[in-house]
Amino acid sequence: SGMISTWPMILNETGAGYLFGYGDNTVKPGFYIYNGKRGPGSPVSNDGFKVSASEAKAMAKLFRGYAHVKRAIREEGEILNSEERAIYSKFKWYKEPPSEEFIKKVEELAEFCEKSGGFRIT
């Protein structure tokens, strides 16, 4: 709930999208590789796409790993002084970590996935 605009980014950044053929490194970045066996819908269209229990458990692990790494990055970033931040920000590889609120939402999503037994994306 409340993550509709960030859902595609969550799938992509955490790697969970690859469970469904979605992600930046697919044939067309940002698009779903349609698999008719799953039925109609897309993992990013909120149209009832089915996520199995085993996929939900895999997603939970990916979400927990993402949150762990991003929280560590936040903590490391908080100890940098302004000069160090300015130097790092000049590098193309440098990205600001997500907010603590966002990390907590991903953790809540992981918990939901672990307990869900599978779900539909609506």
DOTIDREN-759871 format. One record per residue: x, y, z of N, C-alpha, C in turn; residue in one letter. Coordinates in nm, 4 decimals. Example, Ala and Ser with C-alpha at 12.3 -4.5 7.8 and 13.67 -1.06 7.14 Angstrom:
BEGIN
kero nx 1.3190	ny -0.5690	nz 0.7800	cax 1.2300	cay -0.4500	caz 0.7800	cx 1.3200	cy -0.3300	cz 0.7800	type A $
kero nx 1.2850	ny -0.2250	nz 0.7080	cax 1.3670	cay -0.1060	caz 0.7140	cx 1.2900	cy 0.0030	cz 0.7870	type S $
//
This chain:
BEGIN
kero nx 0.0842	ny -0.1182	nz 0.0000	cax 0.0000	cay 0.0000	caz 0.0000	cx 0.0884	cy 0.1242	cz 0.0000	type S $
kero nx 0.0523	ny 0.2211	nz -0.0808	cax 0.1266	cay 0.3457	caz -0.0851	cx 0.2569	cy 0.3383	cz -0.1622	type G $
kero nx 0.2795	ny 0.2305	nz -0.2359	cax 0.4064	cay 0.2161	caz -0.3074	cx 0.3847	cy 0.2008	cz -0.4579	type M $
kero nx 0.2670	ny 0.2354	nz -0.5062	cax 0.2351	cay 0.2126	caz -0.6470	cx 0.3349	cy 0.2797	cz -0.7412	type I $
kero nx 0.3790	ny 0.3995	nz -0.7075	cax 0.4706	cay 0.4691	caz -0.7982	cx 0.6134	cy 0.4172	cz -0.7872	type S $
kero nx 0.6468	ny 0.3505	nz -0.6773	cax 0.7830	cay 0.3005	caz -0.6598	cx 0.7949	cy 0.1511	cz -0.6864	type T $
kero nx 0.6843	ny 0.0818	nz -0.7089	cax 0.6868	cay -0.0629	caz -0.7285	cx 0.7809	cy -0.1060	cz -0.8408	type W $
kero nx 0.7731	ny -0.0484	nz -0.9620	cax 0.8672	cay -0.0906	caz -1.0675	cx 1.0133	cy -0.0707	cz -1.0270	type P $
kero nx 1.0424	ny 0.0388	nz -0.9573	cax 1.1790	cay 0.0651	caz -0.9127	cx 1.2226	cy -0.0391	cz -0.8094	type M $
kero nx 1.1314	ny -0.0768	nz -0.7201	cax 1.1646	cay -0.1771	caz -0.6188	cx 1.1977	cy -0.3092	cz -0.6865	type I $
kero nx 1.1145	ny -0.3507	nz -0.7811	cax 1.1416	cay -0.4756	caz -0.8531	cx 1.2755	cy -0.4700	cz -0.9231	type L $
kero nx 1.3044	ny -0.3588	nz -0.9858	cax 1.4274	cay -0.3446	caz -1.0628	cx 1.5505	cy -0.3378	cz -0.9727	type N $
kero nx 1.5482	ny -0.2511	nz -0.8740	cax 1.6670	cay -0.2313	caz -0.7887	cx 1.7015	cy -0.3528	cz -0.7053	type E $
kero nx 1.6003	ny -0.4239	nz -0.6583	cax 1.6263	cay -0.5387	caz -0.5713	cx 1.6592	cy -0.6644	cz -0.6488	type T $
kero nx 1.6308	ny -0.6641	nz -0.7788	cax 1.6502	cay -0.7835	caz -0.8604	cx 1.5280	cy -0.8737	cz -0.8616	type G $
kero nx 1.4265	ny -0.8420	nz -0.7829	cax 1.3060	cay -0.9252	caz -0.7768	cx 1.2338	cy -0.9307	cz -0.9114	type A $
kero nx 1.2487	ny -0.8296	nz -0.9918	cax 1.1839	cay -0.8282	caz -1.1228	cx 1.2283	cy -0.9421	cz -1.2122	type G $
kero nx 1.3503	ny -0.9898	nz -1.1914	cax 1.4011	cay -1.0987	caz -1.2741	cx 1.3254	cy -1.2286	cz -1.2521	type Y $
kero nx 1.2589	ny -1.2411	nz -1.1392	cax 1.1738	cay -1.3586	caz -1.1167	cx 1.0619	cy -1.3638	cz -1.2194	type L $
kero nx 1.0272	ny -1.2479	nz -1.2741	cax 0.9135	cay -1.2361	caz -1.3660	cx 0.9525	cy -1.1897	cz -1.5059	type F $
kero nx 1.0817	ny -1.1787	nz -1.5329	cax 1.1246	cay -1.1311	caz -1.6650	cx 1.1149	cy -0.9814	cz -1.6804	type G $
kero nx 1.1318	ny -0.9089	nz -1.5708	cax 1.1240	cay -0.7635	caz -1.5732	cx 1.2529	cy -0.7044	cz -1.5172	type Y $
kero nx 1.3052	ny -0.6015	nz -1.5816	cax 1.4222	cay -0.5336	caz -1.5275	cx 1.5005	cy -0.4606	cz -1.6341	type G $
kero nx 1.5970	ny -0.3837	nz -1.5899	cax 1.6773	cay -0.3028	caz -1.6817	cx 1.7567	cy -0.3849	cz -1.7818	type D $
kero nx 1.7884	ny -0.5069	nz -1.7477	cax 1.8724	cay -0.5872	caz -1.8369	cx 1.7940	cy -0.6911	cz -1.9154	type N $
kero nx 1.6668	ny -0.6638	nz -1.9392	cax 1.5860	cay -0.7507	caz -2.0249	cx 1.5968	cy -0.6994	cz -2.1680	type T $
kero nx 1.5213	ny -0.7591	nz -2.2574	cax 1.5288	cay -0.7201	caz -2.3987	cx 1.4990	cy -0.5715	cz -2.4170	type V $
kero nx 1.3943	ny -0.5246	nz -2.3515	cax 1.3587	cay -0.3826	caz -2.3561	cx 1.3482	cy -0.3342	cz -2.2121	type K $
kero nx 1.4474	ny -0.2613	nz -2.1632	cax 1.4453	cay -0.2164	caz -2.0245	cx 1.3129	cy -0.1492	cz -1.9879	type P $
kero nx 1.2610	ny -0.1866	nz -1.8718	cax 1.1356	cay -0.1284	caz -1.8249	cx 1.0133	cy -0.2015	cz -1.8744	type G $
kero nx 1.0319	ny -0.3069	nz -1.9524	cax 0.9188	cay -0.3832	caz -2.0037	cx 0.9246	cy -0.5254	cz -1.9504	type F $
kero nx 0.8111	ny -0.5869	nz -1.9481	cax 0.7945	cay -0.7238	caz -1.9000	cx 0.8045	cy -0.8208	cz -2.0164	type Y $
kero nx 0.8825	ny -0.9275	nz -1.9997	cax 0.8883	cay -1.0327	caz -2.1015	cx 0.7665	cy -1.1207	cz -2.0786	type I $
kero nx 0.6666	ny -1.1027	nz -2.1611	cax 0.5381	cay -1.1693	caz -2.1414	cx 0.5510	cy -1.3207	cz -2.1502	type Y $
kero nx 0.4897	ny -1.3873	nz -2.0545	cax 0.4854	cay -1.5327	caz -2.0509	cx 0.3393	cy -1.5720	cz -2.0376	type N $
kero nx 0.2798	ny -1.6183	nz -2.1454	cax 0.1380	cay -1.6520	caz -2.1480	cx 0.0968	cy -1.7559	cz -2.0456	type G $
kero nx 0.1899	ny -1.8364	nz -1.9977	cax 0.1575	cay -1.9390	caz -1.8986	cx 0.1140	cy -1.8778	cz -1.7657	type K $
kero nx 0.1546	ny -1.7573	nz -1.7404	cax 0.1188	cay -1.6902	caz -1.6148	cx -0.0180	cy -1.6260	cz -1.6226	type R $
kero nx -0.0753	ny -1.6231	nz -1.7405	cax -0.2036	cay -1.5569	caz -1.7576	cx -0.1833	cy -1.4121	cz -1.7954	type G $
kero nx -0.2936	ny -1.3402	nz -1.8066	cax -0.2823	cay -1.1995	caz -1.8460	cx -0.2171	cy -1.1179	cz -1.7349	type P $
kero nx -0.1687	ny -1.0051	nz -1.7719	cax -0.1151	cay -0.9140	caz -1.6726	cx 0.0355	cy -0.9004	cz -1.6772	type G $
kero nx 0.0816	ny -0.8125	nz -1.5932	cax 0.2222	cay -0.7784	caz -1.5854	cx 0.2583	cy -0.7562	cz -1.4387	type S $
kero nx 0.3804	ny -0.7845	nz -1.3995	cax 0.4177	cay -0.7625	caz -1.2595	cx 0.4236	cy -0.6149	cz -1.2198	type P $
kero nx 0.4125	ny -0.5244	nz -1.3156	cax 0.4196	cay -0.3821	caz -1.2823	cx 0.2929	cy -0.3044	cz -1.3183	type V $
kero nx 0.1868	ny -0.3743	nz -1.3551	cax 0.0658	cay -0.3044	caz -1.3993	cx -0.0497	cy -0.3080	cz -1.3004	type S $
kero nx -0.0307	ny -0.3690	nz -1.1845	cax -0.1367	cay -0.3769	caz -1.0828	cx -0.2666	cy -0.4322	cz -1.1408	type N $
kero nx -0.2529	ny -0.5395	nz -1.2181	cax -0.3694	cay -0.5969	caz -1.2857	cx -0.3953	cy -0.7424	cz -1.2464	type D $
kero nx -0.3532	ny -0.7815	nz -1.1278	cax -0.3809	cay -0.9150	caz -1.0785	cx -0.2751	cy -1.0185	cz -1.1084	type G $
kero nx -0.1563	ny -0.9773	nz -1.1428	cax -0.0472	cay -1.0698	caz -1.1729	cx -0.0240	cy -1.1617	cz -1.0535	type F $
kero nx -0.0162	ny -1.2924	nz -1.0763	cax -0.0023	cay -1.3913	caz -0.9691	cx 0.1441	cy -1.4130	cz -0.9330	type K $
kero nx 0.1729	ny -1.4068	nz -0.8040	cax 0.3048	cay -1.4355	caz -0.7489	cx 0.2887	cy -1.5609	cz -0.6639	type V $
kero nx 0.3620	ny -1.6661	nz -0.6966	cax 0.3512	cay -1.7924	caz -0.6234	cx 0.4151	cy -1.7802	cz -0.4845	type S $
kero nx 0.3891	ny -1.8777	nz -0.4002	cax 0.4467	cay -1.8795	caz -0.2655	cx 0.5993	cy -1.8831	cz -0.2712	type A $
kero nx 0.6550	ny -1.9651	nz -0.3602	cax 0.8015	cay -1.9734	caz -0.3688	cx 0.8605	cy -1.8434	cz -0.4233	type S $
kero nx 0.7934	ny -1.7788	nz -0.5170	cax 0.8407	cay -1.6493	caz -0.5670	cx 0.8330	cy -1.5437	cz -0.4571	type E $
kero nx 0.7272	ny -1.5472	nz -0.3779	cax 0.7116	cay -1.4509	caz -0.2691	cx 0.8251	cy -1.4673	cz -0.1673	type A $
kero nx 0.8607	ny -1.5913	nz -0.1359	cax 0.9711	cay -1.6144	caz -0.0414	cx 1.1040	cy -1.5652	cz -0.0995	type K $
kero nx 1.1247	ny -1.5885	nz -0.2297	cax 1.2467	cay -1.5394	caz -0.2954	cx 1.2499	cy -1.3867	cz -0.2943	type A $
kero nx 1.1346	ny -1.3244	nz -0.3203	cax 1.1271	cay -1.1785	caz -0.3171	cx 1.1627	cy -1.1267	cz -0.1784	type M $
kero nx 1.1123	ny -1.1926	nz -0.0758	cax 1.1399	cay -1.1498	caz 0.0614	cx 1.2901	cy -1.1500	cz 0.0884	type A $
kero nx 1.3588	ny -1.2526	nz 0.0435	cax 1.5045	cay -1.2588	caz 0.0635	cx 1.5748	cy -1.1457	cz -0.0101	type K $
kero nx 1.5321	ny -1.1192	nz -0.1325	cax 1.5925	cay -1.0110	caz -0.2095	cx 1.5644	cy -0.8759	cz -0.1439	type L $
kero nx 1.4415	ny -0.8558	nz -0.0964	cax 1.4063	cay -0.7294	caz -0.0316	cx 1.4858	cy -0.7093	cz 0.0971	type F $
kero nx 1.5029	ny -0.8166	nz 0.1736	cax 1.5802	cay -0.8054	caz 0.2982	cx 1.7271	cy -0.7730	cz 0.2685	type R $
kero nx 1.7826	ny -0.8363	nz 0.1658	cax 1.9207	cay -0.8073	caz 0.1268	cx 1.9373	cy -0.6641	cz 0.0818	type G $
kero nx 1.8435	ny -0.6161	nz 0.0019	cax 1.8450	cay -0.4777	caz -0.0445	cx 1.8438	cy -0.3820	cz 0.0746	type Y $
kero nx 1.7504	ny -0.4042	nz 0.1685	cax 1.7379	cay -0.3162	caz 0.2844	cx 1.8658	cy -0.3188	cz 0.3687	type A $
kero nx 1.9239	ny -0.4355	nz 0.3860	cax 2.0474	cay -0.4490	caz 0.4643	cx 2.1611	cy -0.3665	cz 0.4021	type H $
kero nx 2.1789	ny -0.3813	nz 0.2723	cax 2.2872	cay -0.3097	caz 0.2036	cx 2.2612	cy -0.1591	cz 0.2029	type V $
kero nx 2.1394	ny -0.1179	nz 0.1717	cax 2.1100	cay 0.0263	caz 0.1647	cx 2.1202	cy 0.0923	cz 0.3020	type K $
kero nx 2.0813	ny 0.0199	nz 0.4076	cax 2.0937	cay 0.0765	caz 0.5416	cx 2.2427	cy 0.0929	cz 0.5769	type R $
kero nx 2.3243	ny -0.0041	nz 0.5424	cax 2.4688	cay 0.0065	caz 0.5685	cx 2.5287	cy 0.1245	cz 0.4916	type A $
kero nx 2.4850	ny 0.1437	nz 0.3683	cax 2.5329	cay 0.2571	caz 0.2884	cx 2.4920	cy 0.3887	cz 0.3540	type I $
kero nx 2.3669	ny 0.3947	nz 0.4030	cax 2.3204	cay 0.5161	caz 0.4725	cx 2.4090	cy 0.5439	cz 0.5939	type R $
kero nx 2.4359	ny 0.4404	nz 0.6727	cax 2.5162	cay 0.4574	caz 0.7936	cx 2.6583	cy 0.5043	cz 0.7604	type E $
kero nx 2.7173	ny 0.4467	nz 0.6560	cax 2.8509	cay 0.4899	caz 0.6136	cx 2.8475	cy 0.6342	cz 0.5654	type E $
kero nx 2.7430	ny 0.6697	nz 0.4910	cax 2.7302	cay 0.8054	caz 0.4396	cx 2.7145	cy 0.9092	cz 0.5486	type G $
kero nx 2.6517	ny 0.8686	nz 0.6583	cax 2.6294	cay 0.9620	caz 0.7683	cx 2.7583	cy 1.0000	cz 0.8399	type E $
kero nx 2.8616	ny 0.9165	nz 0.8290	cax 2.9874	cay 0.9506	caz 0.8967	cx 3.0843	cy 1.0278	cz 0.8059	type I $
kero nx 3.0475	ny 1.0422	nz 0.6788	cax 3.1324	cay 1.1210	caz 0.5880	cx 3.1187	cy 1.2688	cz 0.6206	type L $
kero nx 3.2282	ny 1.3410	nz 0.6078	cax 3.2177	cay 1.4854	caz 0.6245	cx 3.1748	cy 1.5465	cz 0.4908	type N $
kero nx 3.1462	ny 1.6729	nz 0.4910	cax 3.0937	cay 1.7384	caz 0.3703	cx 3.1939	cy 1.7353	cz 0.2550	type S $
kero nx 3.3221	ny 1.7421	nz 0.2857	cax 3.4247	cay 1.7373	caz 0.1807	cx 3.4247	cy 1.5996	cz 0.1124	type E $
kero nx 3.4196	ny 1.4948	nz 0.1935	cax 3.4169	cay 1.3589	caz 0.1378	cx 3.2909	cy 1.3374	cz 0.0534	type E $
kero nx 3.1768	ny 1.3852	nz 0.1015	cax 3.0513	cay 1.3728	caz 0.0244	cx 3.0639	cy 1.4436	cz -0.1103	type R $
kero nx 3.1240	ny 1.5608	nz -0.1085	cax 3.1405	cay 1.6380	caz -0.2322	cx 3.2292	cy 1.5633	cz -0.3314	type A $
kero nx 3.3334	ny 1.4996	nz -0.2816	cax 3.4229	cay 1.4228	caz -0.3690	cx 3.3486	cy 1.3030	cz -0.4278	type I $
kero nx 3.2813	ny 1.2266	nz -0.3430	cax 3.2086	cay 1.1079	caz -0.3904	cx 3.1000	cy 1.1438	cz -0.4907	type Y $
kero nx 3.0309	ny 1.2530	nz -0.4674	cax 2.9183	cay 1.2890	caz -0.5539	cx 2.9611	cy 1.3201	cz -0.6975	type S $
kero nx 3.0904	ny 1.3419	nz -0.7192	cax 3.1400	cay 1.3697	caz -0.8540	cx 3.1555	cy 1.2432	cz -0.9381	type K $
kero nx 3.1572	ny 1.1274	nz -0.8720	cax 3.1731	cay 1.0016	caz -0.9440	cx 3.0392	cy 0.9524	cz -0.9970	type F $
kero nx 3.0420	ny 0.8997	nz -1.1177	cax 2.9198	cay 0.8504	caz -1.1809	cx 2.8574	cy 0.7350	cz -1.1018	type K $
kero nx 2.9381	ny 0.6535	nz -1.0382	cax 2.8881	cay 0.5373	caz -0.9656	cx 2.8192	cy 0.5745	cz -0.8358	type W $
kero nx 2.8421	ny 0.6940	nz -0.7865	cax 2.7870	cay 0.7345	caz -0.6571	cx 2.6385	cy 0.7657	cz -0.6680	type Y $
kero nx 2.5621	ny 0.7074	nz -0.5773	cax 2.4185	cay 0.7370	caz -0.5692	cx 2.3833	cy 0.7604	cz -0.4237	type K $
kero nx 2.2988	ny 0.8559	nz -0.4010	cax 2.2485	cay 0.8778	caz -0.2661	cx 2.1647	cy 0.7565	cz -0.2267	type E $
kero nx 2.1794	ny 0.7088	nz -0.1054	cax 2.0972	cay 0.5952	caz -0.0620	cx 1.9520	cy 0.6391	cz -0.0432	type P $
kero nx 1.8592	ny 0.5432	nz -0.0492	cax 1.7194	cay 0.5792	caz -0.0272	cx 1.6976	cy 0.6232	cz 0.1176	type P $
kero nx 1.5857	ny 0.6883	nz 0.1400	cax 1.5538	cay 0.7357	caz 0.2747	cx 1.5290	cy 0.6182	cz 0.3686	type S $
kero nx 1.5443	ny 0.6434	nz 0.4961	cax 1.5170	cay 0.5406	caz 0.5972	cx 1.3710	cy 0.4958	cz 0.5885	type E $
kero nx 1.2822	ny 0.5901	nz 0.5614	cax 1.1393	cay 0.5560	caz 0.5469	cx 1.1184	cy 0.4551	cz 0.4333	type E $
kero nx 1.1860	ny 0.4769	nz 0.3216	cax 1.1739	cay 0.3852	caz 0.2082	cx 1.2304	cy 0.2473	cz 0.2442	type F $
kero nx 1.3441	ny 0.2443	nz 0.3105	cax 1.4041	cay 0.1171	caz 0.3511	cx 1.3083	cy 0.0404	cz 0.4415	type I $
kero nx 1.2436	ny 0.1104	nz 0.5340	cax 1.1468	cay 0.0456	caz 0.6228	cx 1.0291	cy -0.0112	cz 0.5445	type K $
kero nx 0.9838	ny 0.0602	nz 0.4428	cax 0.8738	cay 0.0088	caz 0.3593	cx 0.9153	cy -0.1195	cz 0.2872	type K $
kero nx 1.0380	ny -0.1246	nz 0.2388	cax 1.0873	cay -0.2450	caz 0.1722	cx 1.0943	cy -0.3608	cz 0.2721	type V $
kero nx 1.1350	ny -0.3315	nz 0.3944	cax 1.1377	cay -0.4356	caz 0.4983	cx 0.9965	cy -0.4851	cz 0.5305	type E $
kero nx 0.8997	ny -0.3940	nz 0.5353	cax 0.7606	cay -0.4331	caz 0.5582	cx 0.7112	cy -0.5196	cz 0.4427	type E $
kero nx 0.7516	ny -0.4853	nz 0.3229	cax 0.7153	cay -0.5639	caz 0.2052	cx 0.7764	cy -0.7033	cz 0.2145	type L $
kero nx 0.8992	ny -0.7134	nz 0.2607	cax 0.9642	cay -0.8436	caz 0.2794	cx 0.8855	cy -0.9283	cz 0.3784	type A $
kero nx 0.8457	ny -0.8673	nz 0.4861	cax 0.7681	cay -0.9400	caz 0.5874	cx 0.6353	cy -0.9891	cz 0.5294	type E $
kero nx 0.5681	ny -0.9031	nz 0.4548	cax 0.4433	cay -0.9432	caz 0.3894	cx 0.4667	cy -1.0626	cz 0.2971	type F $
kero nx 0.5704	ny -1.0543	nz 0.2151	cax 0.6000	cay -1.1624	caz 0.1197	cx 0.6272	cy -1.2942	cz 0.1923	type C $
kero nx 0.7014	ny -1.2889	nz 0.3018	cax 0.7338	cay -1.4089	caz 0.3772	cx 0.6085	cy -1.4781	cz 0.4308	type E $
kero nx 0.5130	ny -1.4006	nz 0.4737	cax 0.3930	cay -1.4545	caz 0.5379	cx 0.2782	cy -1.4794	cz 0.4405	type K $
kero nx 0.2888	ny -1.4328	nz 0.3188	cax 0.1738	cay -1.4300	caz 0.2276	cx 0.1307	cy -1.5656	cz 0.1721	type S $
kero nx 0.2232	ny -1.6545	nz 0.1477	cax 0.1865	cay -1.7780	caz 0.0795	cx 0.1550	cy -1.7549	cz -0.0678	type G $
kero nx 0.2011	ny -1.6438	nz -0.1214	cax 0.1724	cay -1.6040	caz -0.2598	cx 0.0675	cy -1.4944	cz -0.2578	type G $
kero nx 0.0610	ny -1.4180	nz -0.3651	cax -0.0350	cay -1.3068	caz -0.3713	cx -0.0539	cy -1.2609	cz -0.5145	type F $
kero nx -0.1470	ny -1.1732	nz -0.5340	cax -0.1692	cay -1.1093	caz -0.6636	cx -0.1302	cy -0.9621	cz -0.6502	type R $
kero nx -0.0673	ny -0.9092	nz -0.7549	cax -0.0280	cay -0.7691	caz -0.7564	cx -0.1463	cy -0.6890	cz -0.8089	type I $
kero nx -0.2096	ny -0.6165	nz -0.7189	cax -0.3275	cay -0.5354	caz -0.7566	cx -0.3178	cy -0.3967	cz -0.7003	type T $
//
